[in-house]
């Protein structure tokens, strides 16, 4: 396991900046949704930033792939998609990453091998296995990260994909972002086990549970997982994390207590990294404030870009359709 001393300042600073950007982007997104400038479904990533940033920081997106869920904003920003294009997508504008036709749940960028969010729980897990099969078949030097929530663990597609991944020894790392709730249900009420990583044993894979609130721990675990995956051992990681908001923007989250929420907010992933860096004298309060202000400015510019962008032409209804 890495210690903070094993990281160089540049990497730590980059991960901190990305987590701050995700947090400010999501907060602004929630505000725009409240103003009805964003329609449809909206699933926020606030509180889970360390998982996406720590994991994706390990990738080479010229050869590695990312598959994720409808809670995809954080992964997209961590992968380097442009905030302006993402906000425009949320606004349903032609300048969005999916031409305004995908919305919150379907961010996509093939140039960065970001294979997008998926609106169906667990449906993308076999797709990730398929991408890993392509890498192996063509003898490419790459791997796949597949993110999903605890609610997808009990879908048949999860088990089928893991089984095939080990049969074919595919270069894939499955990351369960266990944010404690499947919609409004505590995962402990619907799961026969509380450590999902043990499910890897059923398929002869490697499994590990990691603290998803600490970006350095995620970075360390995913680095090791990618090495195993590329050597022919698929991996299942369970990142224990927590979402501060409801399942979606319309969910008031009354199924949890104020004390529970406050407890996890005291384990905020951004503050954990900030405090570690401050203690080692590689971050000052002035620098942190500057990074935060820059993130706010970036998000404001993204909103301005989205508002000023044109709507898709009606003919776009008939493009990007495969028959």
C-alpha positions in Angstrom: 0.0 0.0 0.0 1.3 3.4 -0.9 2.1 6.1 1.7 1.6 9.8 1.0 5.5 10.0 0.8 5.4 7.7 -2.2 3.5 10.2 -4.3 5.1 13.1 -6.1 3.5 16.5 -5.6 2.4 16.9 -9.2 0.3 13.7 -9.1 -1.3 14.6 -5.7 -2.0 18.1 -6.9 -3.6 16.9 -10.1 -5.8 14.4 -8.2 -6.8 17.1 -5.7 -7.7 19.6 -8.6 -9.8 16.9 -10.3 -11.8 16.1 -7.2 -12.5 19.8 -6.5 -13.6 20.3 -10.1 -16.0 17.3 -9.9 -17.4 18.6 -6.6 -18.0 22.1 -8.0 -19.3 20.8 -11.3 -21.9 18.6 -9.5 -23.0 21.4 -7.1 -23.5 23.7 -10.1 -25.3 21.0 -11.9 -27.7 20.5 -9.0 -28.4 24.3 -9.0 -29.1 24.3 -12.8 -31.4 21.3 -12.4 -33.3 23.3 -9.7 -33.6 26.2 -12.1 -35.1 23.7 -14.7 -32.3 24.4 -17.2 -31.5 20.7 -17.1 -34.2 18.1 -17.6 -34.5 14.4 -17.3 -32.7 12.3 -14.7 -29.8 13.6 -12.7 -27.6 11.4 -10.5 -24.9 13.3 -8.6 -21.4 12.0 -7.7 -20.8 14.2 -4.7 -18.9 12.3 -2.0 -17.5 9.6 -4.3 -14.9 11.7 -6.1 -11.9 9.7 -4.8 -13.0 6.5 -6.6 -13.1 7.9 -10.1 -10.1 10.1 -9.7 -7.9 7.6 -8.0 -8.7 4.8 -10.4 -8.7 6.7 -13.7 -5.4 8.4 -12.8 -3.9 5.0 -13.3 -5.0 4.7 -17.0 -3.5 5.4 -20.4 -6.6 6.4 -22.3 -4.8 5.9 -25.6 -5.1 2.2 -25.0 -7.2 1.6 -21.8 -11.1 1.8 -21.7 -13.7 3.1 -19.2 -17.2 1.8 -18.8 -19.5 3.3 -16.2 -23.1 3.9 -15.1 -25.7 6.6 -15.2 -23.8 8.3 -12.3 -21.1 9.2 -14.8 -20.2 12.9 -14.4 -17.3 12.3 -12.1 -15.7 9.6 -14.3 -16.0 11.8 -17.3 -14.3 14.7 -15.7 -11.6 12.4 -14.2 -11.0 11.1 -17.7 -10.4 14.6 -19.1 -13.6 15.3 -20.9 -14.2 19.0 -21.3 -16.5 20.6 -18.6 -18.0 22.9 -21.3 -19.1 19.9 -23.4 -20.4 18.0 -20.5 -22.5 20.9 -19.2 -23.8 21.5 -22.8 -24.8 17.8 -22.9 -26.8 18.3 -19.7 -28.5 21.3 -21.2 -29.4 19.3 -24.3 -27.2 21.3 -26.7 -25.6 20.3 -29.9 -22.2 21.2 -28.5 -22.5 18.5 -25.9 -20.3 15.4 -25.9 -23.2 13.3 -27.2 -24.7 16.2 -29.3 -27.3 16.9 -26.6 -29.0 13.6 -27.2 -27.6 11.6 -24.3 -28.0 13.9 -21.4 -26.8 13.1 -17.9 -26.7 9.4 -18.1 -24.9 9.1 -21.5 -21.7 11.0 -21.5 -19.4 9.6 -24.2 -16.0 10.3 -25.8 -14.4 7.7 -28.1 -11.3 9.8 -28.4 -10.6 9.2 -24.7 -11.9 5.6 -24.8 -14.7 6.8 -22.5 -17.4 4.4 -23.5 -20.0 6.3 -21.6 -22.6 5.9 -19.0 -25.5 3.4 -19.2 -29.0 4.0 -18.0 -29.7 0.3 -17.3 -28.3 -1.1 -14.0 -25.6 -3.6 -14.8 -26.1 -3.5 -18.6 -22.6 -2.2 -19.3 -20.8 -4.9 -17.4 -20.8 -7.4 -20.2 -19.9 -4.6 -22.6 -16.7 -4.0 -20.6 -15.9 -7.7 -20.8 -16.4 -7.5 -24.6 -13.9 -4.6 -24.8 -11.4 -6.6 -22.7 -11.9 -9.6 -25.1 -11.1 -7.3 -28.0 -7.9 -6.2 -26.3 -6.9 -9.8 -25.7 -7.9 -11.0 -29.2 -5.9 -8.3 -30.9 -3.0 -8.7 -28.5 -3.1 -5.0 -27.4 -1.4 -3.6 -24.4 -4.5 -2.3 -22.6 -7.1 -2.9 -20.0 -10.6 -2.0 -19.0 -12.0 -0.3 -15.9 -15.7 -1.0 -15.3 -17.5 1.0 -12.6 -20.9 0.1 -11.2 -22.9 0.6 -8.0 -23.8 -1.9 -5.3 -27.2 -2.2 -6.8 -25.7 -3.9 -9.9 -24.0 -6.7 -7.9 -27.3 -8.7 -7.8 -27.9 -8.4 -11.5 -27.4 -11.6 -13.6 -25.3 -9.6 -16.1 -22.7 -9.0 -13.3 -22.2 -12.7 -12.6 -22.3 -13.8 -16.3 -19.6 -11.2 -17.1 -17.3 -12.2 -14.2 -17.6 -15.8 -15.2 -16.6 -15.2 -18.8 -13.9 -12.8 -17.8 -12.1 -15.6 -15.8 -12.8 -18.3 -18.4 -11.1 -16.1 -21.0 -8.7 -14.5 -18.5 -9.6 -11.0 -19.7 -7.7 -7.8 -18.8 -10.5 -6.2 -16.9 -10.9 -4.6 -13.5 -14.5 -4.4 -12.1 -15.0 -1.7 -9.5 -18.1 -1.7 -7.4 -18.6 1.8 -6.0 -20.5 0.8 -2.9 -22.1 4.0 -1.8 -24.2 2.1 0.8 -27.6 2.5 -0.9 -29.2 1.0 -3.9 -31.7 3.8 -4.6 -33.2 4.1 -1.1 -32.4 0.7 0.2 -29.4 0.0 2.5 -27.3 -2.6 0.7 -27.1 -4.8 3.8 -30.8 -5.4 3.6 -30.6 -7.1 0.2 -27.2 -8.7 0.2 -26.2 -12.0 1.7 -22.6 -10.7 2.2 -21.4 -7.3 3.2 -17.9 -7.6 1.6 -18.6 -7.8 -2.1 -15.0 -8.4 -3.0 -15.4 -12.0 -1.7 -17.6 -12.7 -4.7 -14.5 -12.8 -6.8 -13.6 -16.1 -5.2 -16.7 -17.7 -6.9 -15.1 -17.1 -10.3 -11.4 -17.7 -9.5 -10.7 -14.0 -9.7 -8.8 -11.7 -7.4 -10.9 -9.6 -5.0 -10.1 -6.7 -2.7 -12.0 -4.2 -0.6 -10.6 -0.6 -0.6 -11.4 2.6 1.2 -13.1 4.6 -1.5 -12.9 7.8 0.5 -9.1 8.0 0.2 -7.8 8.7 -3.3 -4.3 7.5 -2.5 -5.7 4.1 -1.4 -7.8 3.8 -4.6 -4.8 4.7 -6.7 -2.7 2.1 -5.0 -5.3 -0.7 -5.3 -6.2 0.0 -8.9 -2.5 0.1 -9.9 -2.1 -3.4 -8.4 -5.3 -4.6 -10.0 -4.3 -3.4 -13.5 -1.1 -5.3 -13.2 -3.0 -8.5 -12.3 -5.6 -7.9 -15.0 -2.9 -7.5 -17.7 -1.3 -10.7 -16.6 -4.5 -12.7 -17.1 -6.2 -12.4 -13.7 -9.4 -10.4 -13.8 -10.1 -8.3 -10.6 -13.1 -7.3 -8.6 -12.6 -4.3 -6.3 -15.2 -3.0 -3.9 -14.6 0.7 -3.1 -16.4 1.6 0.1 -17.7 5.1 -0.5 -20.8 7.3 0.2 -23.0 9.6 -1.8 -23.9 12.8 0.1 -27.0 13.4 -2.1 -30.0 11.2 -2.8 -30.1 8.6 -5.5 -31.1 11.2 -8.0 -31.9 14.9 -7.9 -35.6 14.1 -7.1 -34.7 11.9 -4.1 -34.8 13.7 -0.7 -32.9 10.8 0.9 -35.1 10.6 4.0 -34.2 6.9 4.5 -30.9 7.9 6.3 -30.2 9.9 9.4 -28.6 13.3 9.7 -26.0 11.7 12.0 -25.1 9.1 9.4 -24.6 11.8 6.7 -22.5 14.0 9.0 -20.3 11.0 9.9 -19.4 10.4 6.3 -19.0 14.2 5.6 -16.3 14.1 8.2 -14.5 11.6 6.0 -14.8 13.8 2.9 -12.4 12.6 0.2 -11.3 16.1 -0.7 -10.5 17.0 2.8 -8.7 13.7 3.5 -6.2 14.4 0.6 -6.0 18.1 1.5 -5.1 17.3 5.1 -2.5 14.7 4.1 -0.8 17.2 1.7 -0.9 20.0 4.3 0.6 17.8 6.9 3.5 17.0 4.6 4.0 20.7 3.7 3.2 20.1 0.0 0.0 22.2 0.0 -0.8 25.6 1.5 -4.2 27.0 2.3 -3.6 29.7 -0.2 -3.0 27.1 -2.9 -6.1 25.1 -2.0 -8.2 28.3 -2.2 -6.7 29.0 -5.6 -7.5 25.5 -6.9 -11.1 25.9 -5.6 -11.6 29.3 -7.2 -10.2 28.0 -10.5 -12.7 25.1 -10.4 -15.6 27.5 -9.7 -14.5 29.7 -12.7 -14.3 26.7 -15.0 -17.8 25.6 -14.0 -19.2 29.1 -14.5 -17.6 29.2 -18.0 -19.1 25.8 -18.7 -22.6 27.1 -17.8 -22.2 30.2 -20.0 -21.0 28.0 -22.9 -24.0 25.7 -22.5 -26.5 28.5 -22.3 -25.2 30.2 -25.4 -24.9 27.0 -27.4 -27.6 26.1 -30.0 -30.2 23.4 -29.7 -29.8 20.3 -32.0 -31.4 20.5 -35.4 -34.5 18.3 -35.8 -32.6 16.3 -38.4 -30.3 15.1 -35.6 -33.1 12.7 -34.7 -32.0 10.6 -37.7 -28.2 10.7 -37.1 -26.0 8.3 -35.1 -28.5 5.5 -35.6 -27.3 2.0 -36.4 -29.6 -0.4 -38.2 
